């Protein structure tokens, strides 16, 4: 899906959302994790070396809190937006109040160019939906552009120019990672964050896992065009056999290569991919041909495709109706 089509889909979605949240309940989520842990336990018992691949951004970014900071700052410009939209004074400020009451800022992502545009789209769509006031298309474009431009620098500061090591683990993550380790598997973090954030990101990972655990992670070269391919390349290396540790990628002739890769043992078997983006999950599963064959031969099942509808990450349309969806890493004991 192109950035433009994502924005169109988000505009349609944003216009209809009034308090209905797509998050998965802890009970539903626990059923997903029950199936997941059942699968993870079986793999080492079959003589394979299992890894669980997870999008790093889902594990620690405090997106809802940062979204709130951004919209609080946007409130200072509410009068300008009212004039642009040709609505009564204080209309936009009241719209923000209603959004907060329904906890909807959790829908807003905040660290890619498409996500930044989503703020303008969402706020303008909600202004119309909640007031019943149809804004002229030219005014809609102006409002969206105005909000997007304001939000851009705030989000950059809120996500990347602060120390990412200040972020706390996502709900339940540390306990979840501990249980994965107890089952005999490794958590592999997949990321394509800007290279400038690598050290801060590693500090965040170490705090989540504990200093005694050496992180196993792949950092792509950065840039949205390499989001999926950097993760797919990491899967190929895992299946070939690579030393556990931190690996850094670079873009070379439109492809991703990881630097100074040292072959190692064992050859890992990918049990699951957990990511909020359908394209990322698709490319990872397509790359996991060796893992899929191993799991099938052992009668364990396919590589698990686990989608995320986590707060702070605008859920993609493919999440609706998927059997394996989580909103956090929390699970009920006993599952």
C-alpha positions as CSV (number, residue, x, y, z in Angstrom):
1,X,0.0,0.0,0.0
2,X,1.5,3.4,-1.0
3,X,1.7,6.3,1.4
4,X,-1.1,8.1,-0.5
5,X,-3.4,5.1,-0.4
6,X,-2.6,4.6,3.3
7,X,-3.7,8.2,3.9
8,X,-6.9,7.7,1.9
9,X,-7.7,4.6,3.9
10,X,-6.9,6.3,7.2
11,X,-9.1,9.3,6.2
12,X,-12.1,7.0,5.7
13,X,-11.3,5.1,9.0
14,X,-10.8,8.3,11.0
15,X,-14.1,9.8,9.9
16,X,-16.1,6.8,11.4
17,X,-14.3,6.3,14.7
18,X,-16.0,7.7,17.7
19,X,-14.8,5.8,20.7
20,X,-14.8,2.3,19.1
21,X,-11.3,1.0,19.8
22,X,-9.8,-1.9,17.8
23,X,-7.7,-3.2,20.7
24,X,-7.7,-6.9,21.7
25,X,-8.9,-7.7,25.2
26,X,-6.6,-9.4,27.6
27,X,-8.8,-12.6,27.4
28,X,-8.6,-12.7,23.6
29,X,-4.9,-11.9,23.7
30,X,-4.2,-14.6,26.2
31,X,-5.6,-17.2,23.8
32,X,-3.2,-16.0,21.1
33,X,-0.3,-16.2,23.5
34,X,-1.4,-19.7,24.6
35,X,-1.2,-20.9,21.1
36,X,2.1,-19.1,20.6
37,X,3.8,-20.5,23.7
38,X,2.5,-24.0,22.9
39,X,4.3,-23.7,19.5
40,X,7.5,-22.2,21.0
41,X,7.9,-25.0,23.5
42,X,7.5,-27.7,20.9
43,X,10.3,-26.4,18.6
44,X,13.4,-27.0,20.9
45,X,12.0,-30.4,21.9
46,X,12.2,-31.3,18.2
47,X,15.9,-30.5,18.1
48,X,15.5,-27.1,16.4
49,X,16.8,-23.7,17.6
50,X,13.8,-21.4,17.7
51,X,13.7,-17.6,17.4
52,X,10.7,-15.2,17.7
53,X,11.1,-12.1,15.6
54,X,9.4,-9.0,16.9
55,X,9.3,-5.4,15.6
56,X,11.4,-3.4,18.0
57,X,9.0,-0.4,17.9
58,X,6.2,-2.5,19.5
59,X,8.3,-3.3,22.5
60,X,9.0,0.1,24.1
61,X,7.8,3.3,22.3
62,X,5.4,5.2,24.5
63,X,3.4,6.4,21.5
64,X,0.1,7.4,23.2
65,X,1.9,9.6,25.7
66,X,3.8,11.3,23.0
67,X,0.7,11.7,20.9
68,X,-1.0,13.5,23.8
69,X,1.9,15.9,24.2
70,X,1.6,16.7,20.5
71,X,-2.1,17.4,20.5
72,X,-1.8,19.4,23.7
73,X,0.6,21.7,21.8
74,X,-1.8,21.8,18.9
75,X,-4.5,23.2,21.1
76,X,-2.6,26.5,21.1
77,X,-3.4,26.8,17.4
78,X,-7.1,25.8,17.7
79,X,-8.2,29.4,16.8
80,X,-6.3,29.3,13.5
81,X,-7.7,25.9,12.6
82,X,-11.3,27.2,13.4
83,X,-10.8,30.0,10.9
84,X,-9.3,27.7,8.2
85,X,-12.2,25.3,8.6
86,X,-14.8,28.2,8.7
87,X,-16.3,26.9,12.0
88,X,-17.4,28.7,15.1
89,X,-14.7,29.7,17.7
90,X,-13.6,27.0,20.1
91,X,-14.9,24.2,17.8
92,X,-11.6,22.5,17.3
93,X,-10.7,22.8,21.0
94,X,-13.9,21.0,21.9
95,X,-13.2,18.3,19.3
96,X,-9.9,17.7,21.0
97,X,-11.6,17.4,24.3
98,X,-14.0,14.7,22.9
99,X,-11.2,12.8,21.4
100,X,-9.4,12.7,24.8
101,X,-12.5,11.5,26.6
102,X,-12.7,8.5,24.3
103,X,-9.0,7.8,24.5
104,X,-8.7,7.9,20.7
105,X,-5.2,9.4,20.6
106,X,-4.0,5.9,21.0
107,X,-4.9,5.4,17.4
108,X,-2.3,7.9,16.2
109,X,1.1,6.7,15.3
110,X,4.0,9.1,15.2
111,X,7.3,8.3,13.7
112,X,7.0,8.0,9.9
113,X,6.0,10.5,7.2
114,X,2.7,8.7,6.6
115,X,2.1,8.7,10.4
116,X,2.7,12.5,10.6
117,X,0.2,13.1,7.8
118,X,-2.3,11.0,9.8
119,X,-2.6,13.6,12.5
120,X,-3.8,16.2,10.0
121,X,-6.2,13.7,8.4
122,X,-7.5,12.4,11.7
123,X,-8.1,15.8,13.4
124,X,-9.8,17.3,10.3
125,X,-12.0,14.2,9.8
126,X,-13.0,14.3,13.4
127,X,-13.8,18.0,13.3
128,X,-16.3,17.3,10.6
129,X,-17.7,14.0,12.0
130,X,-18.3,15.4,15.5
131,X,-19.8,18.7,14.4
132,X,-21.7,17.6,11.4
133,X,-20.1,20.5,9.6
134,X,-19.0,19.7,6.0
135,X,-15.8,21.5,5.3
136,X,-15.0,22.7,1.8
137,X,-12.4,20.3,0.2
138,X,-9.9,23.2,-0.3
139,X,-10.3,24.1,3.4
140,X,-9.8,20.4,4.3
141,X,-6.5,20.3,2.5
142,X,-5.4,23.5,4.1
143,X,-6.3,22.2,7.6
144,X,-4.6,18.9,7.0
145,X,-1.4,20.6,5.7
146,X,-1.4,23.1,8.6
147,X,-1.7,20.4,11.3
148,X,0.8,18.2,9.6
149,X,3.4,20.9,9.3
150,X,3.0,21.8,13.0
151,X,3.1,18.2,14.2
152,X,6.2,17.3,12.1
153,X,8.8,18.9,14.3
154,X,7.0,18.1,17.5
155,X,7.0,14.4,16.7
156,X,10.6,14.4,15.5
157,X,11.5,15.8,18.9
158,X,9.1,13.5,20.8
159,X,10.4,10.3,19.2
160,X,13.9,10.5,17.9
161,X,15.6,13.6,19.3
162,X,15.0,12.4,22.9
163,X,16.9,9.6,24.4
164,X,15.0,6.4,23.5
165,X,16.5,4.7,26.5
166,X,14.0,6.7,28.6
167,X,11.1,4.6,27.1
168,X,9.6,1.9,29.3
169,X,8.9,-1.6,28.1
170,X,5.5,-2.2,26.5
171,X,2.9,-3.7,28.8
172,X,3.9,-7.3,29.7
173,X,7.0,-7.4,27.5
174,X,9.6,-8.3,30.1
175,X,7.5,-11.1,31.5
176,X,6.7,-12.3,28.0
177,X,10.4,-12.3,26.9
178,X,11.3,-14.2,30.1
179,X,8.8,-16.9,29.3
180,X,10.1,-17.2,25.7
181,X,13.6,-17.7,27.1
182,X,12.3,-20.3,29.6
183,X,10.8,-22.2,26.6
184,X,14.3,-22.4,25.0
185,X,13.8,-19.7,22.3
186,X,15.5,-16.4,21.6
187,X,13.7,-13.1,21.0
188,X,15.2,-11.4,17.9
189,X,14.5,-7.6,17.5
190,X,14.0,-6.4,14.0
191,X,14.3,-2.7,13.4
192,X,14.8,-0.2,10.6
193,X,15.2,2.9,12.7
194,X,17.4,5.7,11.7
195,X,21.1,4.8,12.4
196,X,21.5,7.8,14.7
197,X,19.1,6.1,17.2
198,X,21.0,2.7,17.4
199,X,22.8,3.2,20.6
200,X,19.8,4.6,22.4
201,X,17.7,1.8,21.0
202,X,20.2,-0.8,22.3
203,X,20.1,0.9,25.8
204,X,16.3,0.4,25.7
205,X,16.6,-3.2,24.7
206,X,19.1,-3.9,27.5
207,X,16.9,-2.4,30.1
208,X,13.9,-4.5,28.9
209,X,15.9,-7.7,29.0
210,X,18.3,-7.0,31.8
211,X,22.0,-6.3,31.5
212,X,22.9,-10.0,31.8
213,X,21.1,-10.8,28.5
214,X,23.0,-10.0,25.3
215,X,20.6,-8.5,22.8
216,X,19.9,-10.3,19.5
217,X,18.9,-7.7,17.0
218,X,19.1,-6.5,13.4
219,X,19.1,-2.8,12.6
220,X,18.4,-2.0,9.0
221,X,19.9,1.1,7.2
222,X,16.9,3.3,7.9
223,X,14.4,4.7,5.4
224,X,10.9,3.5,4.9
225,X,11.7,1.8,1.5
226,X,13.9,-0.7,3.5
227,X,11.4,-1.5,6.3
228,X,10.3,-4.9,4.9
229,X,13.4,-5.9,3.0
230,X,15.8,-5.3,5.9
231,X,13.7,-7.7,8.0
232,X,13.4,-10.3,5.2
233,X,17.2,-10.2,4.8
234,X,17.7,-10.8,8.5
235,X,15.5,-14.0,8.3
236,X,17.8,-15.4,5.5
237,X,20.8,-14.9,7.7
238,X,19.1,-16.5,10.7
239,X,18.3,-19.6,8.8
240,X,21.8,-19.8,7.3
241,X,23.3,-19.6,10.7
242,X,24.7,-16.5,12.3
243,X,26.2,-15.6,15.6
244,X,23.8,-14.2,18.2
245,X,24.4,-10.5,18.8
246,X,23.7,-7.1,17.2
247,X,23.9,-6.7,13.4
248,X,23.9,-3.5,11.4
249,X,22.7,-3.1,7.9
250,X,23.5,-0.8,5.0
251,X,21.7,-0.1,1.7
252,X,23.8,-1.2,-1.3
253,X,22.4,-0.9,-4.8
254,X,18.8,-0.9,-3.5
255,X,19.4,-4.0,-1.3
256,X,20.1,-4.4,2.3
257,X,23.4,-6.0,3.4
258,X,24.4,-6.6,7.0
259,X,28.0,-5.7,7.8
260,X,30.7,-8.0,9.2
261,X,28.3,-10.9,9.4
262,X,30.0,-13.9,11.1
263,X,28.6,-17.3,10.3
264,X,27.6,-19.2,13.4
265,X,25.6,-22.0,14.8
266,X,23.0,-23.0,15.2
267,X,20.9,-22.4,12.1
268,X,17.8,-20.8,13.6
269,X,14.2,-21.6,13.0
270,X,11.7,-18.8,12.9
271,X,8.6,-19.7,14.9
272,X,6.7,-16.4,14.6
273,X,6.8,-12.8,13.3
274,X,5.1,-10.1,15.4
275,X,4.7,-6.8,13.5
276,X,2.0,-4.2,13.0
277,X,2.7,-3.9,9.3
278,X,1.2,-6.5,6.9
279,X,3.9,-6.0,4.3
280,X,6.7,-6.6,6.9
281,X,5.0,-9.8,8.0
282,X,4.4,-11.0,4.5
283,X,8.0,-10.5,3.5
284,X,9.3,-12.2,6.6
285,X,7.1,-15.3,6.1
286,X,8.1,-15.5,2.4
287,X,11.7,-15.4,3.4
288,X,11.2,-18.1,6.1
289,X,11.1,-21.0,3.6
290,X,13.7,-23.1,5.5
291,X,11.9,-22.6,8.8
292,X,8.5,-23.4,7.3
293,X,9.9,-26.7,5.9
294,X,11.5,-27.7,9.2
295,X,8.3,-26.9,11.2
296,X,6.2,-28.9,8.7
297,X,8.5,-31.8,8.8
298,X,8.3,-31.9,12.6
299,X,4.5,-31.6,12.4
300,X,4.5,-28.4,14.4
301,X,2.7,-26.1,11.9
302,X,3.5,-23.0,9.9
303,X,5.5,-19.8,10.9
304,X,3.0,-17.8,13.0
305,X,1.8,-14.5,11.6
306,X,0.9,-12.4,14.6
307,X,-0.4,-8.9,13.8
308,X,-0.5,-6.0,16.3
309,X,-3.2,-3.5,17.0
310,X,-1.2,-1.7,19.7
311,X,-2.0,1.6,21.1
312,X,-0.1,4.4,19.3
313,X,0.0,2.4,16.1
314,X,-2.8,3.0,13.6
315,X,-3.9,-0.5,12.9
316,X,-3.9,-1.5,9.2
317,X,-7.1,-2.8,7.7
318,X,-5.8,-6.4,7.4
319,X,-6.0,-6.7,11.2
320,X,-9.8,-6.9,11.1
321,X,-10.8,-10.5,11.2
322,X,-7.3,-11.9,11.6
323,X,-7.2,-14.8,14.1
324,X,-3.8,-13.9,15.6
325,X,-3.9,-10.3,16.8
326,X,-2.3,-8.8,20.0
327,X,-2.5,-5.3,21.5
328,X,0.3,-5.8,24.1
329,X,2.6,-8.6,25.4
330,X,0.5,-9.1,28.6
331,X,-1.1,-12.5,29.2
332,X,-3.1,-14.1,32.0
333,X,-1.1,-16.5,34.1
334,X,-2.1,-20.1,33.5
335,X,-2.2,-19.7,29.7
